[in-house]
Amino acid sequence: MNRRYKYFSLDEFDSPDEEGSGGMMEHEFVEQLDIARDIAGFPFIINSGFRSIAHNQRLKERGYQVAKNSSHLLGWAADIHVSTSRKRFIMVEALLDAGFTRIGIGDNFIHVDSDPEKQQNLIWTY
C-alpha cells in the first residue's frame, strides 16, 4: 500500500544502498514523526532512516556509534539533522509532545525511535 504523509515521502528514509527501502519504515513511526514535524513548525531533514544490514555495518566500520540490533534495521528509527541549539530544543520538545519516548541527542542530529521491543522513556547523548 502506498501511504501518504503530510511532510515526508518514504524515499527520504531509503538506505543509501537500497533504493525504495524507505518503504520498509513502520507506518506508525512515520505518522508519529509527521505529528512531531507539525508541532515543531520547521522541516525535519532525515539523515538516516531505514538501514540495510550492510549499510549499518559500514557505518560501524567507519567509527560511527551504531547498535548491532539498531532500530533503523527494522524501520522504527530515524536520525534527523539539527543545526542550532534552539532547533534542538524545539525538536526534542515536539518529539516528546508527539509521544516519542526514545531520543538520542548528538551534536548535529537527533535520533528518535519507537521500537516496541526496547526500553522506553529514555533520552541519551552521543
Backbone as ProteinMPNN parsed JSONL, in Angstrom:
{"seq_chain_A": "MNRRYKYFSLDEFDSPDEEGSGGMMEHEFVEQLDIARDIAGFPFIINSGFRSIAHNQRLKERGYQVAKNSSHLLGWAADIHVSTSRKRFIMVEALLDAGFTRIGIGDNFIHVDSDPEKQQNLIWTY", "coords_chain_A": {"N_chain_A": [[0.839, -1.179, 0.0], [0.554, 2.216, -0.824], [1.42, 4.697, 1.162], [0.614, 7.971, 2.292], [2.045, 10.877, 3.616], [1.979, 13.911, 5.513], [4.307, 15.531, 5.65], [6.493, 13.991, 4.858], [8.14, 11.911, 2.422], [8.481, 8.517, 1.587], [10.883, 7.865, 0.332], [12.764, 9.511, 1.454], [13.668, 8.133, 3.584], [15.155, 6.058, 2.642], [17.688, 3.522, 2.716], [21.041, 4.203, 1.851], [22.128, 2.309, 0.125], [20.048, 0.857, -0.887], [17.668, 1.438, -2.895], [14.335, 2.515, -2.569], [13.944, 1.315, -0.144], [12.954, 2.801, 1.936], [10.318, 2.342, 2.033], [10.066, 0.319, 3.811], [9.827, 1.364, 6.266], [8.19, 1.625, 9.411], [4.811, 2.276, 9.435], [3.36, 3.465, 11.542], [5.422, 4.723, 12.967], [6.338, 6.698, 11.118], [4.023, 8.208, 10.824], [3.802, 9.249, 13.428], [6.134, 10.754, 13.484], [5.483, 12.635, 11.568], [3.537, 14.059, 12.98], [5.133, 15.183, 15.002], [6.779, 16.815, 13.441], [4.886, 18.653, 12.514], [4.195, 19.911, 14.91], [6.678, 21.077, 15.602], [7.099, 22.956, 13.559], [8.992, 23.448, 11.583], [11.021, 22.171, 8.856], [12.035, 18.713, 8.981], [14.991, 17.196, 8.385], [15.943, 14.199, 7.154], [18.626, 12.313, 8.091], [19.251, 9.645, 8.317], [17.312, 6.848, 7.87], [15.639, 4.032, 7.297], [17.876, 1.279, 7.438], [19.949, -0.919, 5.665], [21.361, -4.112, 6.525], [23.981, -4.29, 5.624], [24.665, -1.575, 5.182], [24.45, -0.566, 7.788], [26.541, -1.969, 8.988], [28.713, -0.905, 7.537], [28.675, 1.739, 8.499], [29.393, 1.289, 11.151], [31.989, 0.289, 10.786], [33.189, 2.597, 9.901], [33.446, 3.99, 12.192], [31.241, 5.103, 13.412], [28.841, 5.311, 16.038], [26.912, 2.714, 16.241], [24.279, 0.434, 16.786], [24.258, -3.116, 16.906], [21.799, -4.3, 16.914], [20.197, -2.311, 15.836], [17.426, -0.084, 15.725], [16.952, 1.122, 13.338], [17.287, -0.843, 11.444], [14.909, -2.115, 11.399], [13.013, -0.317, 10.654], [12.004, 1.382, 12.549], [13.219, 3.743, 13.352], [14.835, 6.992, 13.07], [17.363, 9.341, 12.161], [17.642, 12.731, 12.577], [18.601, 15.715, 11.103], [19.997, 18.468, 12.863], [20.628, 21.884, 13.408], [21.013, 24.027, 15.184], [21.124, 25.034, 18.653], [18.698, 26.021, 19.583], [16.84, 24.986, 17.717], [17.275, 22.31, 18.293], [16.22, 22.103, 20.878], [13.489, 22.752, 20.372], [12.853, 20.677, 18.606], [13.233, 18.337, 20.191], [11.328, 18.817, 22.164], [8.996, 18.789, 20.554], [9.074, 16.136, 19.61], [8.722, 14.73, 22.009], [6.174, 15.722, 22.71], [4.732, 14.574, 20.657], [4.694, 12.013, 21.45], [6.912, 10.329, 21.412], [9.274, 8.249, 23.06], [11.894, 7.514, 23.097], [14.855, 8.909, 22.657], [17.816, 10.096, 21.234], [20.544, 12.293, 21.556], [22.692, 14.008, 19.546], [25.576, 15.947, 18.422], [24.897, 17.188, 15.976], [22.537, 16.015, 15.214], [19.39, 14.4, 15.894], [18.434, 11.392, 17.214], [15.632, 9.359, 16.917], [13.348, 6.94, 17.988], [10.797, 4.413, 17.98], [10.77, 1.817, 18.778], [9.135, -1.001, 19.737], [10.211, -3.124, 21.114], [12.214, -2.31, 22.736], [13.581, -0.723, 25.711], [11.641, 1.879, 27.113], [11.093, 5.465, 27.588], [13.547, 6.989, 27.627], [16.286, 9.208, 27.283], [19.258, 9.862, 25.673], [22.742, 10.661, 25.113], [25.173, 11.173, 22.505]], "CA_chain_A": [[0.0, 0.0, 0.0], [1.291, 3.462, -0.909], [0.932, 5.598, 2.199], [0.989, 9.379, 2.129], [2.255, 11.606, 4.852], [1.896, 15.354, 5.296], [5.617, 16.165, 5.496], [7.56, 13.091, 4.434], [7.967, 10.863, 1.418], [9.24, 7.368, 2.087], [12.239, 7.799, -0.222], [13.659, 10.232, 2.367], [14.116, 7.167, 4.58], [15.893, 4.98, 1.972], [19.08, 3.204, 2.995], [21.773, 4.645, 0.664], [22.478, 1.191, -0.752], [18.834, 0.115, -1.259], [16.604, 2.323, -3.362], [12.992, 2.038, -2.257], [13.883, 0.67, 1.172], [12.171, 3.63, 2.845], [9.0, 1.71, 2.122], [10.089, -0.646, 4.907], [9.623, 2.076, 7.531], [6.934, 1.328, 10.083], [3.829, 3.33, 9.186], [3.059, 4.118, 12.819], [6.562, 5.584, 13.278], [6.361, 7.864, 10.229], [2.87, 9.038, 11.206], [4.162, 9.94, 14.664], [7.14, 11.744, 13.101], [4.715, 13.681, 10.89], [2.913, 14.865, 14.036], [6.21, 15.959, 15.631], [7.179, 17.844, 12.475], [3.825, 19.659, 12.532], [4.342, 20.632, 16.173], [7.918, 21.861, 15.565], [6.907, 24.096, 12.671], [10.071, 23.594, 10.606], [11.318, 20.875, 8.219], [12.938, 17.719, 9.549], [15.819, 16.605, 7.333], [16.302, 12.843, 7.582], [19.996, 11.876, 7.788], [19.268, 8.195, 8.243], [16.037, 6.221, 8.208], [15.84, 2.591, 7.22], [19.234, 0.868, 7.081], [20.212, -2.329, 5.372], [22.378, -4.684, 7.417], [25.29, -3.933, 5.068], [24.925, -0.155, 5.438], [24.663, -0.43, 9.231], [27.897, -2.481, 9.235], [29.67, 0.078, 7.0], [28.728, 2.86, 9.443], [30.167, 0.81, 12.305], [33.387, 0.212, 10.35], [33.684, 3.978, 9.774], [33.602, 4.557, 13.518], [30.006, 5.655, 13.969], [28.252, 4.528, 17.123], [25.69, 2.065, 15.761], [23.973, -0.803, 17.503], [24.08, -4.317, 16.095], [20.352, -4.515, 16.842], [19.666, -0.969, 15.603], [16.019, 0.06, 15.333], [16.959, 1.521, 11.928], [17.201, -2.073, 10.643], [13.52, -2.582, 11.437], [12.114, 0.746, 10.224], [11.442, 2.049, 13.728], [14.08, 4.839, 13.797], [15.388, 7.964, 12.13], [18.246, 10.388, 12.648], [17.174, 13.97, 11.972], [19.603, 16.781, 11.173], [19.66, 19.659, 13.66], [21.74, 22.805, 13.171], [21.203, 25.002, 16.255], [20.636, 24.627, 19.974], [17.278, 26.378, 19.677], [16.09, 23.972, 16.96], [17.402, 21.051, 19.03], [15.237, 22.165, 21.963], [12.14, 22.686, 19.784], [12.662, 19.342, 18.048], [13.057, 17.379, 21.284], [10.02, 19.109, 22.752], [7.978, 18.308, 19.614], [9.108, 14.67, 19.618], [8.087, 14.303, 23.254], [4.75, 16.042, 22.601], [4.125, 13.624, 19.711], [4.604, 10.72, 22.113], [8.135, 9.53, 21.355], [9.868, 8.028, 24.38], [13.283, 7.078, 22.935], [15.503, 10.003, 21.934], [19.26, 10.241, 21.408], [20.939, 13.638, 21.143], [24.062, 14.165, 19.073], [25.953, 17.335, 18.161], [24.19, 17.757, 14.821], [21.382, 15.19, 14.861], [18.57, 13.792, 16.941], [17.945, 10.042, 16.905], [14.348, 9.077, 17.541], [12.774, 5.659, 17.58], [9.653, 3.932, 18.769], [10.902, 0.364, 18.733], [8.374, -1.536, 20.868], [10.97, -4.177, 21.787], [13.288, -1.718, 23.534], [13.179, 0.032, 26.893], [11.045, 3.179, 26.814], [11.319, 6.589, 28.493], [14.979, 7.221, 27.686], [16.974, 10.204, 26.464], [20.685, 9.645, 25.83], [23.61, 11.504, 24.279], [26.228, 10.502, 21.736]], "C_chain_A": [[0.885, 1.244, 0.0], [0.726, 4.46, 0.087], [1.432, 7.013, 1.913], [1.072, 10.027, 3.496], [2.252, 13.094, 4.526], [3.256, 15.942, 4.943], [6.706, 15.277, 4.912], [7.152, 12.241, 3.246], [8.893, 9.727, 1.849], [10.647, 7.28, 1.515], [13.241, 8.595, 0.621], [14.286, 9.287, 3.389], [14.915, 6.019, 3.966], [17.285, 4.784, 2.548], [19.861, 3.576, 1.732], [22.099, 3.538, -0.331], [21.262, 0.394, -1.221], [17.708, 1.066, -1.625], [15.235, 1.695, -3.074], [12.843, 1.434, -0.876], [13.155, 1.517, 2.217], [10.757, 3.104, 3.011], [8.926, 0.668, 3.225], [9.964, 0.033, 6.273], [8.262, 1.689, 8.101], [6.003, 2.529, 9.94], [3.544, 4.142, 10.454], [4.167, 5.106, 13.205], [6.53, 6.85, 12.431], [5.17, 8.781, 10.519], [3.184, 9.868, 12.449], [5.197, 11.032, 14.381], [6.487, 12.917, 12.379], [4.074, 14.628, 11.912], [3.971, 15.751, 14.701], [6.663, 17.096, 14.72], [6.168, 18.984, 12.451], [3.947, 20.529, 13.787], [5.56, 21.567, 16.127], [7.788, 23.091, 14.675], [8.065, 24.385, 11.735], [10.414, 22.217, 10.047], [12.267, 20.011, 9.04], [13.687, 17.091, 8.374], [16.331, 15.264, 7.844], [17.724, 12.514, 7.125], [20.038, 10.375, 7.531], [17.914, 7.669, 8.694], [16.24, 4.726, 8.257], [17.294, 2.322, 6.85], [19.262, -0.61, 6.749], [21.26, -2.809, 6.374], [23.767, -4.275, 6.946], [25.636, -2.473, 5.35], [25.198, 0.087, 6.926], [26.084, -0.879, 9.59], [28.953, -1.496, 8.723], [29.794, 1.286, 7.943], [29.57, 2.495, 10.658], [31.654, 0.787, 11.973], [34.01, 1.595, 10.211], [33.77, 4.689, 11.119], [32.366, 5.2, 14.114], [29.474, 4.726, 15.052], [26.917, 3.969, 16.632], [25.507, 0.739, 16.495], [23.796, -1.949, 16.519], [22.592, -4.602, 15.891], [19.616, -3.178, 16.651], [18.199, -0.992, 15.165], [15.886, 0.547, 13.897], [16.774, 0.306, 11.018], [15.762, -2.572, 10.507], [12.516, -1.528, 10.968], [11.445, 1.487, 11.361], [12.215, 3.296, 14.13], [14.473, 5.772, 12.67], [16.35, 8.875, 12.881], [17.892, 11.643, 11.862], [18.242, 15.041, 12.172], [19.098, 17.925, 12.048], [20.871, 20.587, 13.635], [21.992, 23.806, 14.293], [20.655, 24.457, 17.57], [19.154, 24.914, 20.135], [16.43, 25.344, 18.94], [16.143, 22.623, 17.659], [16.356, 21.006, 20.15], [13.819, 21.999, 21.417], [11.853, 21.289, 19.261], [12.425, 18.308, 19.142], [11.692, 17.582, 21.935], [8.888, 18.579, 21.867], [7.916, 16.784, 19.581], [8.434, 14.118, 20.87], [6.578, 14.552, 23.202], [4.014, 15.085, 21.667], [4.07, 12.214, 20.282], [5.829, 9.833, 22.005], [8.745, 9.424, 22.746], [11.301, 7.494, 24.307], [13.987, 8.098, 22.047], [16.986, 10.023, 22.274], [19.687, 11.581, 20.835], [22.419, 13.659, 20.792], [24.352, 15.64, 18.821], [25.131, 17.957, 17.028], [23.031, 16.885, 14.344], [20.638, 14.764, 16.116], [18.164, 12.417, 16.43], [16.611, 9.895, 17.622], [13.899, 7.702, 17.076], [11.602, 5.314, 18.479], [9.599, 2.412, 18.692], [10.197, -0.241, 19.955], [9.113, -2.607, 21.657], [12.06, -3.628, 22.705], [12.722, -0.919, 24.697], [12.709, 1.425, 26.488], [11.472, 4.22, 27.854], [12.804, 6.838, 28.738], [15.36, 8.412, 26.803], [18.466, 9.998, 26.739], [21.445, 10.601, 24.93], [24.638, 10.639, 23.577], [27.529, 11.234, 21.943]], "O_chain_A": [[1.861, 1.312, 0.748], [-0.351, 5.011, -0.137], [2.518, 7.214, 1.369], [0.277, 9.755, 4.396], [2.497, 13.484, 3.385], [3.354, 16.764, 4.032], [7.752, 15.784, 4.507], [5.983, 11.896, 3.078], [9.962, 9.965, 2.411], [11.526, 6.685, 2.139], [14.446, 8.372, 0.511], [15.313, 9.605, 3.988], [15.315, 5.1, 4.68], [17.986, 5.754, 2.836], [19.389, 3.292, 0.631], [22.321, 3.812, -1.51], [21.418, -0.634, -1.881], [16.9, 1.45, -0.78], [15.016, 0.507, -3.306], [11.736, 1.078, -0.472], [12.778, 1.005, 3.271], [10.086, 3.385, 4.005], [7.841, 0.182, 3.545], [9.991, -0.632, 7.309], [7.307, 1.457, 7.36], [6.366, 3.655, 10.281], [3.496, 5.371, 10.413], [3.885, 6.194, 13.708], [6.676, 7.953, 12.958], [5.304, 10.003, 10.462], [2.864, 11.055, 12.506], [5.14, 12.11, 14.971], [6.894, 14.064, 12.561], [4.073, 15.845, 11.727], [3.731, 16.935, 14.936], [6.9, 18.211, 15.183], [6.549, 20.152, 12.376], [3.814, 21.751, 13.715], [5.478, 22.715, 16.564], [8.312, 24.154, 15.007], [8.12, 25.465, 11.146], [10.133, 21.203, 10.686], [13.177, 20.51, 9.702], [13.071, 16.52, 7.473], [17.056, 15.199, 8.837], [17.999, 12.445, 5.927], [20.757, 9.896, 6.654], [17.432, 8.011, 9.775], [16.924, 4.207, 9.139], [17.878, 3.048, 6.045], [18.68, -1.439, 7.45], [21.958, -2.004, 6.992], [24.633, -3.95, 7.758], [26.769, -2.164, 5.717], [26.087, 0.864, 7.274], [26.751, -0.24, 10.404], [29.966, -1.271, 9.385], [30.894, 1.794, 8.158], [30.367, 3.303, 11.134], [32.482, 1.212, 12.778], [35.219, 1.754, 10.381], [34.129, 5.865, 11.177], [32.426, 5.779, 15.199], [29.642, 3.508, 14.983], [25.911, 4.678, 16.614], [26.47, 0.027, 16.778], [23.251, -1.768, 15.43], [22.179, -5.082, 14.836], [18.554, -2.952, 17.23], [17.793, -1.814, 14.343], [14.822, 0.404, 13.294], [16.174, 0.413, 9.948], [15.446, -3.353, 9.61], [11.317, -1.798, 10.891], [10.428, 2.151, 11.159], [11.903, 3.878, 15.169], [14.452, 5.411, 11.494], [16.178, 9.146, 14.069], [17.848, 11.623, 10.632], [18.726, 15.244, 13.286], [17.928, 18.302, 11.986], [22.004, 20.142, 13.819], [23.077, 24.384, 14.359], [19.833, 23.541, 17.589], [18.433, 24.135, 20.758], [15.421, 24.877, 19.467], [15.171, 21.868, 17.626], [15.689, 19.989, 20.343], [13.04, 21.201, 21.937], [10.753, 20.767, 19.441], [11.512, 17.488, 19.032], [10.986, 16.615, 22.222], [7.932, 17.988, 22.368], [6.831, 16.206, 19.53], [7.668, 13.156, 20.8], [5.793, 13.692, 23.602], [2.827, 14.814, 21.851], [3.475, 11.32, 19.68], [5.797, 8.69, 22.461], [8.736, 10.386, 23.514], [11.862, 7.072, 25.318], [13.752, 8.15, 20.84], [17.37, 9.974, 23.443], [19.245, 11.966, 19.753], [23.279, 13.369, 21.623], [23.474, 16.486, 18.986], [24.721, 19.115, 17.114], [22.593, 17.003, 13.2], [21.173, 14.766, 17.224], [17.613, 12.295, 15.336], [16.478, 10.261, 18.79], [14.054, 7.349, 15.907], [11.445, 5.848, 19.577], [8.533, 1.812, 18.559], [10.624, -0.013, 21.087], [8.689, -2.964, 22.756], [12.752, -4.394, 23.376], [11.566, -0.497, 24.687], [13.309, 2.067, 25.626], [12.118, 3.902, 28.852], [13.264, 6.893, 29.879], [14.816, 8.59, 25.713], [18.89, 9.962, 27.895], [20.855, 11.272, 24.083], [24.932, 9.521, 24.001], [28.554, 10.839, 21.387]]}, "name": "protein", "num_of_chains": 1, "seq": "MNRRYKYFSLDEFDSPDEEGSGGMMEHEFVEQLDIARDIAGFPFIINSGFRSIAHNQRLKERGYQVAKNSSHLLGWAADIHVSTSRKRFIMVEALLDAGFTRIGIGDNFIHVDSDPEKQQNLIWTY"}
